[in-house]
Amino acid sequence: MTLSSRVSEFQIIISRSFSGKICALSFPANLFLVRAMRRSALQIVFLIALFGWFLAVESRRGLDFVEAAYGDWLDANAPRLTPRSSVTLIEINEESLGREKRWPWSPLNYLLFLQAAQQHRFGIAAIEPVLDWSRSPGVSDERLGRFQYEKNLQDAIRRMPKILLGARLGFPDDPDLIPPLEVVPQLRRVTGDTTKLPPFTAIEQEPKEEMRLSATIGFTNVPATPTNVRTIPLLFSYRGQVVPSFALQAAIMWLKLTLDDVQVVVGSQIALGSAVKIPIDAAGSMRVDFRASLARHGSADLLLAAQQAEQKLPPFMPIDDLQNQVVLLTRTDPAARTLALPIAISRPKSKSVDEVASRPPPNPRAGAPGELIAHAIATIQTKSFVRRSGMQVDIFLVLLAMTAGFFALHVPRVQDLALFALLAVLSYLLLAISVFGFWLVALPLVLPAGLAAFIVIFAAISPRETRAA
């Protein structure tokens, strides 16, 4: 045997000896690593279940503003079909007010609207501005023509088969003075806790008694908040009585129902006979679908179309198609857009008589109370109720996250795990858009995003196989 072969054999023996010792030394470390990873896997499954329960509860309480903003994003970006409602909005816009921007309107203006409604047999003629000129300081009766036309307006209201007039609830100027209880439309088939309904003790503004007796009254109070208005109250509490809002009254009249046909479960739903079940929260409010389709025309356009039809000329707007619709007259000029809406609503271009090219464009997300009411009526008619997914979806997401967390510790690199989590969240958002577009169901955001971030962070601080090398 040569010297080189003996040296090679000696090297083989030495290497096998050292490798055996290294394996013997590394075996306890490998065993410790395996046990640590098993312990971490059990920990992450338990912690995901606990953290998921926390997120599911908080997303409905303290973090509900995140879910609300996420719902606005879904509403603005989800492609979906919006069926045409039977609501036509007649706008008192800049063109209707003229150069002087005169407000309030005189009784003559409302009289012309009702004459067109009677002539063309509108389904329901609804007037949102309160027909009350007693609180117009600095405006003379002669200028408004009140004495000349108010009696004619009362006669026109009396001749209307279905007319809805607006009124406002409020509180007395003197809190120690209890005003007399007035007769109001009252819902009697009510169950549930009514203490969270908006409470009022007085009627702040209403038409005269001669007009009220010939019409149906609806209360037009809307939320006065600087934040985005997503809901509208359908129920109010007036001196312990549950009364319907203007939008709910319009839906009841359009369905040809009475107040006795309405059954209310506060915090759950309002059943309008067997036709519609409106989901409401504990405060009696409904989420408004601002993409619910409705027609819009200026009041000047309506009067022009009525004049064309009277002269046997083809009207430029389908005025005869309003026979089965809720025709709502309301103010929509920029000064009346006091509400912040979550998404921009479709609005025809203004044809103001003093429109200037240099004027800054109006805020597309600013809306008038009447526009909120119109979209609420359209939401009820088309049954386009936006709903949050139930707890079953939350439980499924938590179980899915527990399974993903168990296998996440076996991913060699944390960077790869973070990329997988990001792709999973993006895929989830695409799924959420599709679900919202088909069924108007908003899947949660806080829960899956929070669990994905938790899995990545926990896996980053846990023992990993790459650390054993």
Secondary structure, DSSP 8 states (H G I E B T S, - for coil): --HHHHHHHHHHHHHHHHHHHHHHHHHHHHHHHHHHHHHHHHHHHHHHHHHHHHHHHHTTTTTHHHHHHHHHHHHHH------EEEEEEEEE-HHHHTTTT--S--HHHHHHHHHHHHHTT-SEEEE-S----TT-TT--HHHHTHHHHHHHHHHHHHH-SSEEEEEEEE--SSTTS------------EES--TTS-EESEEEE---HHHHTTSEEEE------SSB--EEE-EEEETTEEEEBHHHHHHHHHTT--GGGEEEETTTEEEETTTEEEE--TTSEEE--TT-EEEEEEHHHHHHHHHHHHTT---SS-GGGGGGSEEEEEE-SGGG--EE-SS---------TT--TTS----TTEE-HHHHHHHHHHHHHHT---EE--HHHHHHHHHHHHHHHHHHTT-S-HHHHHHHHHHHHHHHHHHHHHHHHHH-EE--SHHHHHHHHHHHHHHHTS--GGGG-
